[in-house]
Amino acid sequence: MALFKITVKQTQVSNGIRLEKGMSVQVASKYSSNPMMINGGQEVQDAFMRMYGIDLRKFGGGNIANSASRMEVVKIS
């Protein structure tokens, strides 16, 4: 199992949702590649909803992959 830290690179607003620079979540994934691109980013979506109450699908226009370039993904372990 891999652990990833996903961090917002810059403050931005889209579809009435505001992401602040530095907001971050940690995601444990059974996959070793970018969790933003696996299974529609569901693990990342769930983590942002749990931590901040933010719906990344609404922010990204229905597709979480649209938010991927706005976030830094670092594999911790």
C-alpha positions as CSV (number, residue, x, y, z in Angstrom):
1,M,0.0,0.0,0.0
2,A,1.3,3.5,-0.9
3,L,0.8,6.7,0.9
4,F,0.4,10.0,-1.0
5,K,0.1,13.6,0.0
6,I,-1.9,15.8,-2.3
7,T,-1.5,19.6,-1.9
8,V,-3.2,22.5,-3.7
9,K,-0.5,24.5,-5.5
10,Q,-2.3,27.9,-5.6
11,T,-5.5,29.5,-4.4
12,Q,-8.3,29.3,-7.0
13,V,-12.1,29.4,-7.4
14,S,-14.1,27.4,-9.8
15,N,-17.9,26.7,-9.9
16,G,-18.3,28.6,-6.6
17,I,-15.7,26.4,-4.7
18,R,-12.6,27.9,-3.3
19,L,-9.4,25.9,-2.9
20,E,-6.7,27.6,-0.8
21,K,-3.0,27.2,-1.5
22,G,-1.5,24.6,1.0
23,M,-4.7,22.6,1.6
24,S,-3.6,19.0,1.7
25,V,-4.8,15.5,2.3
26,Q,-3.1,12.2,2.7
27,V,-4.4,9.2,0.8
28,A,-3.5,5.5,1.3
29,S,-3.8,3.7,-1.9
30,K,-3.4,0.1,-2.9
31,Y,-2.0,1.4,-6.2
32,S,1.5,2.8,-6.5
33,S,0.7,5.4,-9.2
34,N,-1.0,8.8,-8.9
35,P,-4.3,8.4,-7.0
36,M,-5.7,11.4,-9.0
37,M,-5.7,9.2,-12.1
38,I,-6.8,5.9,-10.6
39,N,-10.5,5.0,-10.3
40,G,-11.6,8.5,-11.3
41,G,-9.7,10.0,-8.3
42,Q,-12.3,8.6,-5.9
43,E,-9.8,8.2,-3.0
44,V,-8.7,11.9,-3.4
45,Q,-12.3,13.0,-3.8
46,D,-13.3,11.2,-0.6
47,A,-10.4,12.7,1.3
48,F,-11.2,16.3,0.3
49,M,-14.8,15.7,1.2
50,R,-13.9,14.2,4.6
51,M,-11.3,16.9,5.5
52,Y,-12.8,20.1,4.0
53,G,-16.3,19.3,2.8
54,I,-15.2,20.1,-0.8
55,D,-16.6,18.3,-3.8
56,L,-13.7,18.2,-6.2
57,R,-15.9,16.8,-9.0
58,K,-18.0,20.0,-8.8
59,F,-14.8,22.1,-8.7
60,G,-13.3,20.3,-11.7
61,G,-16.4,20.4,-13.8
62,G,-17.4,16.8,-13.2
63,N,-14.0,15.2,-13.7
64,I,-11.5,15.2,-10.9
65,A,-8.7,14.8,-13.5
66,N,-9.4,18.4,-14.4
67,S,-8.1,19.4,-11.0
68,A,-4.9,17.3,-11.2
69,S,-2.7,20.0,-12.7
70,R,-3.7,22.3,-9.9
71,M,-2.4,19.9,-7.2
72,E,1.0,18.4,-6.3
73,V,1.0,14.7,-5.6
74,V,4.0,13.4,-3.6
75,K,4.4,9.7,-2.8
76,I,5.4,9.5,0.9
77,S,5.9,5.8,1.2
